[in-house]
Amino acid sequence: MSKVNLDLMTNAIKSSADKTTKQLTDAIVDESYIRDSLESTPHEMRLEKVCAKDNKGNTMLHKAANDPELLKQILGYLPEEHRLEAVKVIKNFGVTVLHMAKSNIKSLNAILESIPFESRLDAIRISNNYGDSVLHWKAKNPEALKAILERLPENHRIKAVLIANNHGSTVLHWAAKNPESLKVILDRLDENQRFEAVMVESGLGYTVLHKAAEDLESIKVILERLPLEKRLQAIQAKERKSGRMVFDLLNPKRDLLPIILKDITAHGLADIVNVFPKILGSQLKQMGIRKLRHSIDRLRMLPKDHKSDLIDPMLDDLENNLNEYLLASIGNEGY
């Protein structure tokens, strides 16, 4: 072998060894090194050291993102009032340590629990270059969503859920076809906040309901968590561009009607005429719905000594029969 070829081979081996060493060094964030490095740094300079970036924008926290114990150790060297600032540091493309924690629930917990309770929303709000928050990235991971939302003050959760990216999409838009994620998010909001959250329009003009309507289980999850009057309002929501109602997209409609009409009373049946005028209008009018509703209301208002104990149960049966008739009427129309 010529000297030139030998030198080339030697250099290649050395280069490969150097590259391997660098990869191992980058991959391993040694706890003893962290401890020695931060302990030898004056308190007032520790934040600067933790936030220092490499050529890819990674800080000490980014590199430790999936090591919860190491995260606790690093953040523990900082005063509580400095931890939020360290967690908010972004690397290339606007990614924070919370984004990088991926599906590591323990890492998410370690990061959020290190930050003062009332300041945690500020960490969640940091978005990448596309406007995606950590909630967007965890939209299809119910356990991660649960970990994040349960570590926020209750009055901050709706604010986190309403964070929209550059396309106007919230975490609910991203989770719209994932029933378990929808349950986690909506169950951690007050009932009166859920309607607001699912009615947010994306940049393209569709709500969470429009997107969820393509998935039977997802739309069931949402509608079951809305009060009756909001369910009726929700299925009438229109896309900004096409004008299509959520109801137009429901398939099969018949399977969803028991949910849409759950808890409906004779008093509320008249409202259905306005929601499904073409489907039900003529049939409900034939029933004399307004007159019937008025009669039921009058009977319920009678003093107890003016009516039999059987009256109220009979009225309940009447309302149930009306509901059954209503569902059957819709079914006969092919829905």
Secondary structure, 3 states (H helix, E strand, C coil): CCHHHHHHHHHHHHHHHHHHHHHHHHHCCCHHHHHHHHHCCCHHHHHHHHHCCCCCCCCHHHHCCCCHHHHHHHHHCCCHHHHHHHHCCCCHHHCCHHHHCCCCHHHHHHHHHHCCHHHHHHHHHCCCCCCCCHHHHCCCCHHHHHHHHCCCCHHHHHHHHCCCCCCCCCHHHHCCCCHHHHHHHHHCCCHHHHHHHHCCCCCCCCCHHHHHCCCHHHHHHHHHCCCHHHHHHHCCCECCCCCCEHHHHCCCHHHHHHHHCCCCCHHHHHHHHHHCHHHHHHHHHHCCHHHHHHHHHHHHHCCHHHCCCCHHHHHHHHHHHHHHHHHHHHHHCCC
